[in-house]
Amino acid sequence: MRVVGDIPLMPTLLPPPTPTVPPTPLPEVALPEGTATLDPNSNRPPTFTPPAAVVRPTLLPASGAANSRGFPPAILLISLFVLGSFGMAINLLSRR
């Protein structure tokens, strides 16, 4: 788009205001005699049910677990790895 002429002298056009729609009236509800009415100051819906209490689980101490000094499996795994490495090195050196 190309504008030809003096831009500051061009008139500014304002759009017409948007029409405002009036609010829709609510129908009046007639409650039977003895019916409980809603508290107008309450912001809760009439079907509000309070949530259940939050239960936070706690861990109990382990039963039957004693602080025994058994054989840690990590030592077995590390020693097997070392033995396997030595065996592989001996195998490679013996082929030469």
N, CA, C and O of each residue as an XYZ file, in Angstrom:
384
protein
N       0.847     -1.168      0.000
C       0.000      0.000      0.000
C       0.893      1.232      0.000
O       1.878      1.304      0.734
N       0.531      2.196     -0.834
C       1.334      3.402     -0.967
C       0.440      4.601     -0.718
O      -0.641      4.710     -1.298
N       0.893      5.505      0.152
C       0.133      6.718      0.468
C       0.774      7.871     -0.272
O       1.984      8.083     -0.201
N      -0.065      8.618     -0.988
C       0.422      9.769     -1.736
C      -0.171     11.011     -1.095
O      -1.382     11.076     -0.885
N       0.641     11.978     -0.787
C       0.156     13.231     -0.216
C       0.771     13.476      1.146
O       1.680     12.768      1.578
N       0.249     14.507      1.820
C       0.752     14.906      3.129
C       0.004     14.122      4.203
O      -1.190     14.339      4.411
N       0.688     13.224      4.878
C       0.055     12.343      5.853
C      -0.479     13.107      7.068
O      -1.582     12.787      7.511
N       0.226     14.102      7.643
C      -0.329     14.804      8.804
C      -1.624     15.562      8.501
O      -2.396     15.825      9.424
N      -1.886     15.917      7.257
C      -3.109     16.654      6.923
C      -4.299     15.738      6.671
O      -5.413     16.217      6.462
N      -4.081     14.435      6.688
C      -5.192     13.505      6.456
C      -6.106     13.499      7.672
O      -5.624     13.507      8.805
N      -7.426     13.483      7.453
C      -8.342     13.487      8.601
C      -8.330     12.127      9.323
O      -8.142     11.081      8.701
N      -8.535     12.170     10.640
C      -8.591     10.961     11.453
C     -10.049     10.590     11.633
O     -10.850     11.401     12.097
N     -10.392      9.378     11.271
C     -11.773      8.913     11.394
C     -11.877      8.010     12.617
O     -11.097      7.070     12.773
N     -12.846      8.300     13.481
C     -13.087      7.475     14.650
C     -14.287      6.575     14.382
O     -15.288      7.037     13.834
N     -14.210      5.321     14.751
C     -15.340      4.425     14.528
C     -16.489      4.776     15.486
O     -16.257      5.314     16.569
N     -17.709      4.472     15.085
C     -18.830      4.762     15.981
C     -18.753      3.871     17.227
O     -18.178      2.784     17.175
N     -19.328      4.324     18.343
C     -19.264      3.513     19.550
C     -20.050      2.209     19.385
O     -21.044      2.148     18.661
N     -19.587      1.197     20.060
C     -20.241     -0.103     20.007
C     -21.503     -0.049     20.867
O     -21.454      0.408     22.009
N     -22.625     -0.509     20.333
C     -23.845     -0.473     21.145
C     -23.754     -1.445     22.329
O     -23.204     -2.540     22.209
N     -24.296     -1.026     23.456
C     -24.287     -1.846     24.664
C     -25.637     -2.526     24.799
O     -26.685     -1.882     24.748
N     -25.591     -3.850     24.974
C     -26.823     -4.613     25.122
C     -27.251     -4.548     26.587
O     -26.428     -4.769     27.475
N     -28.533     -4.247     26.855
C     -28.969     -4.200     28.250
C     -28.960     -5.601     28.851
O     -29.150     -6.578     28.127
N     -28.742     -5.719     30.172
C     -28.721     -7.047     30.790
C     -30.084     -7.718     30.731
O     -31.124     -7.061     30.768
N     -30.053     -9.048     30.637
C     -31.288     -9.820     30.582
C     -31.835     -9.952     32.000
O     -31.110    -10.376     32.901
N     -33.099     -9.597     32.212
C     -33.655     -9.723     33.564
C     -33.845    -11.199     33.924
O     -34.203    -12.018     33.077
N     -33.598    -11.519     35.190
C     -33.773    -12.880     35.674
C     -35.210    -13.069     36.143
O     -35.796    -12.167     36.741
N     -35.776    -14.239     35.871
C     -37.153    -14.465     36.332
C     -37.196    -14.664     37.850
O     -36.253    -15.185     38.446
N     -38.267    -14.254     38.442
C     -38.454    -14.440     39.875
C     -38.866    -15.885     40.126
O     -39.718    -16.423     39.419
N     -38.262    -16.511     41.131
C     -38.566    -17.888     41.462
C     -39.340    -17.893     42.775
O     -38.883    -17.352     43.782
N     -40.492    -18.497     42.750
C     -41.299    -18.593     43.964
C     -40.983    -19.915     44.639
O     -41.178    -20.977     44.049
N     -40.488    -19.856     45.895
C     -40.163    -21.062     46.646
C     -41.366    -21.483     47.476
O     -42.074    -20.632     48.014
N     -41.606    -22.782     47.584
C     -42.708    -23.237     48.419
C     -42.462    -22.891     49.884
O     -41.326    -22.659     50.296
N     -43.515    -22.862     50.644
C     -43.438    -22.537     52.071
C     -42.542    -23.557     52.781
O     -42.686    -24.756     52.544
N     -41.639    -23.124     53.626
C     -40.787    -24.005     54.396
C     -39.508    -24.408     53.690
O     -38.715    -25.167     54.246
N     -39.286    -23.918     52.477
C     -38.069    -24.247     51.743
C     -36.939    -23.351     52.232
O     -37.120    -22.150     52.431
N     -35.779    -23.951     52.419
C     -34.627    -23.174     52.857
C     -34.189    -22.239     51.738
O     -34.201    -22.608     50.563
N     -33.815    -21.067     52.103
C     -33.345    -20.093     51.112
C     -31.830    -20.011     51.192
O     -31.229    -20.348     52.211
N     -31.236    -19.567     50.125
C     -29.796    -19.415     50.076
C     -29.378    -18.162     50.822
O     -30.092    -17.159     50.826
N     -28.220    -18.230     51.452
C     -27.676    -17.063     52.121
C     -27.144    -16.122     51.040
O     -26.242    -16.507     50.295
N     -27.671    -14.906     50.932
C     -27.210    -14.019     49.858
C     -25.762    -13.584     50.047
O     -25.129    -13.141     49.088
N     -25.218    -13.699     51.263
C     -23.836    -13.289     51.499
C     -22.849    -14.415     51.216
O     -21.640    -14.185     51.208
N     -23.335    -15.606     50.987
C     -22.466    -16.741     50.741
C     -22.081    -16.787     49.269
O     -22.917    -16.558     48.395
N     -20.806    -17.085     48.997
C     -20.379    -17.188     47.600
C     -20.226    -18.643     47.181
O     -19.654    -18.919     46.126
N     -20.724    -19.580     47.982
C     -20.672    -20.999     47.642
C     -21.951    -21.407     46.935
O     -23.029    -20.915     47.268
N     -21.843    -22.296     45.972
C     -23.062    -22.791     45.344
C     -23.844    -23.673     46.325
O     -23.271    -24.153     47.303
N     -25.122    -23.891     46.086
C     -25.912    -24.670     47.042
C     -25.490    -26.127     47.131
O     -25.870    -26.810     48.081
N     -24.722    -26.621     46.179
C     -24.309    -28.023     46.214
C     -22.894    -28.180     46.751
O     -22.261    -29.209     46.517
N     -22.387    -27.184     47.464
C     -21.015    -27.225     47.969
C     -20.871    -28.315     49.022
O     -21.656    -28.399     49.966
N     -19.843    -29.153     48.836
C     -19.498    -30.173     49.822
C     -18.056    -29.929     50.220
O     -17.182    -29.892     49.354
N     -17.781    -29.762     51.508
C     -16.394    -29.510     51.891
C     -15.522    -30.719     51.565
O     -15.984    -31.856     51.662
N     -14.274    -30.487     51.183
C     -13.395    -31.604     50.825
C     -13.015    -32.413     52.058
O     -13.083    -31.931     53.189
N     -12.618    -33.639     51.813
C     -12.184    -34.517     52.893
C     -10.854    -34.019     53.442
O     -10.105    -33.325     52.754
N     -10.573    -34.377     54.672
C      -9.320    -33.969     55.294
C      -8.148    -34.636     54.587
O      -8.251    -35.774     54.129
N      -7.050    -33.927     54.503
C      -5.863    -34.445     53.843
C      -5.127    -35.359     54.819
O      -4.797    -34.962     55.936
N      -4.877    -36.583     54.378
C      -4.159    -37.542     55.203
C      -2.735    -37.626     54.674
O      -2.512    -37.967     53.512
N      -1.785    -37.315     55.527
C      -0.384    -37.370     55.131
C       0.224    -38.654     55.680
O       0.282    -38.839     56.895
N       0.678    -39.545     54.795
C       1.234    -40.813     55.269
C       2.581    -40.589     55.961
O       3.357    -39.709     55.588
N       2.824    -41.392     56.952
C       4.106    -41.343     57.649
C       4.770    -42.707     57.536
O       4.092    -43.732     57.463
N       6.076    -42.715     57.521
C       6.820    -43.963     57.410
C       7.123    -44.491     58.805
O       7.587    -43.756     59.676
N       6.857    -45.754     58.999
C       7.160    -46.402     60.262
C       8.559    -46.987     60.187
O       9.043    -47.276     59.093
N       9.216    -47.166     61.316
C      10.534    -47.783     61.259
C      10.425    -49.221     60.754
O       9.445    -49.913     61.029
N      11.429    -49.654     60.022
C      11.422    -50.998     59.444
C      11.465    -52.035     60.553
O      12.297    -51.963     61.457
N      10.568    -52.988     60.471
C      10.546    -54.025     61.506
C      11.428    -55.191     61.074
O      11.407    -55.600     59.913
N      12.187    -55.711     62.001
C      13.032    -56.864     61.715
C      14.343    -56.520     61.061
O      15.173    -57.404     60.853
N      14.556    -55.273     60.732
C      15.818    -54.898     60.101
C      16.803    -54.530     61.187
O      16.598    -53.573     61.933
N      17.850    -55.282     61.266
C      18.882    -55.018     62.273
C      20.103    -54.458     61.571
O      20.318    -54.699     60.383
N      20.879    -53.729     62.295
C      22.111    -53.182     61.743
C      23.204    -54.242     61.814
O      24.158    -54.116     62.582
N      23.055    -55.283     61.008
C      24.059    -56.347     61.005
C      25.168    -55.981     60.035
O      24.992    -55.176     59.121
N      26.304    -56.595     60.264
C      27.440    -56.315     59.393
C      27.632    -57.480     58.448
O      28.569    -58.268     58.579
N      26.713    -57.573     57.483
C      26.799    -58.630     56.494
C      27.785    -58.278     55.404
O      28.412    -57.219     55.435
N      27.920    -59.173     54.440
C      28.846    -58.983     53.330
C      28.171    -58.094     52.285
O      27.132    -58.481     51.749
N      28.720    -56.924     51.980
C      28.092    -56.061     50.982
C      28.276    -56.628     49.577
O      29.385    -57.023     49.216
N      27.218    -56.676     48.788
C      27.321    -57.257     47.442
C      28.200    -56.440     46.503
O      28.669    -56.971     45.496
N      28.437    -55.164     46.801
C      29.283    -54.353     45.926
C      30.710    -54.884     45.902
O      31.383    -54.809     44.874
N      31.175    -55.417     47.021
C      32.549    -55.961     47.058
C      32.655    -57.175     46.147
O      33.657    -57.344     45.453
N      31.640    -58.011     46.144
C      31.636    -59.183     45.266
C      31.666    -58.755     43.797
O      32.422    -59.317     43.005
N      30.852    -57.768     43.429
C      30.808    -57.314     42.035
C      32.128    -56.692     41.606
O      32.601    -56.947     40.498
N      32.724    -55.885     42.464
C      33.995    -55.242     42.111
C      35.108    -56.281     41.973
O      35.926    -56.201     41.056
N      35.134    -57.255     42.886
C      36.191    -58.275     42.801
C      36.020    -59.135     41.554
O      37.017    -59.511     40.937
N      34.778    -59.462     41.160
C      34.573    -60.221     39.919
C      34.997    -59.417     38.701
O      35.539    -59.980     37.750
N      34.759    -58.114     38.715
C      35.185    -57.261     37.612
C      36.704    -57.232     37.505
O      37.252    -57.305     36.405
N      37.390    -57.127     38.650
C      38.858    -57.093     38.653
C      39.410    -58.427     38.161
O      40.333    -58.445     37.347
N      38.861    -59.546     38.639
C      39.324    -60.860     38.181
C      39.085    -61.040     36.683
O      39.936    -61.586     35.981
N      37.937    -60.587     36.194
C      37.660    -60.685     34.763
C      38.615    -59.844     33.946
O      39.036    -60.255     32.865
N      38.965    -58.663     34.454
C      39.914    -57.801     33.738
C      41.287    -58.452     33.671
O      41.934    -58.423     32.624
N      41.752    -59.055     34.800
C      43.035    -59.755     34.780
C      42.998    -60.938     33.823
O      43.960    -61.173     33.091
N      41.904    -61.681     33.823
C      41.791    -62.824     32.914
C      41.835    -62.384     31.463
O      42.464    -63.048     30.639
N      41.177    -61.269     31.130
C      41.185    -60.771     29.760
C      42.593    -60.302     29.374
O      43.031    -60.534     28.248
N      43.307    -59.642     30.302
C      44.660    -59.179     30.016
C      45.599    -60.359     29.791
O      46.433    -60.313     28.886
N      45.482    -61.417     30.595
C      46.323    -62.602     30.437
C      46.027    -63.283     29.108
O      46.946    -63.747     28.433
N      44.753    -63.348     28.727
C      44.361    -63.966     27.468
C      44.944    -63.187     26.288
O      45.452    -63.791     25.343
N      44.876    -61.856     26.332
C      45.413    -61.052     25.232
C      46.930    -61.167     25.149
O      47.479    -61.206     24.048
N      47.621    -61.223     26.285
C      49.092    -61.325     26.278
C      49.557    -62.721     25.837
O      50.614    -62.857     25.222
N      48.779    -63.739     26.147
C      49.205    -65.101     25.778
C      49.039    -65.348     24.287
O      49.681    -66.267     23.778
N      48.263    -64.634     23.582
C      48.069    -64.830     22.144
C      49.230    -64.261     21.344
O      49.356    -64.593     20.166
N      50.063    -63.445     21.904
C      51.157    -62.821     21.165
C      52.327    -63.702     21.063
O      53.337    -63.323     20.469
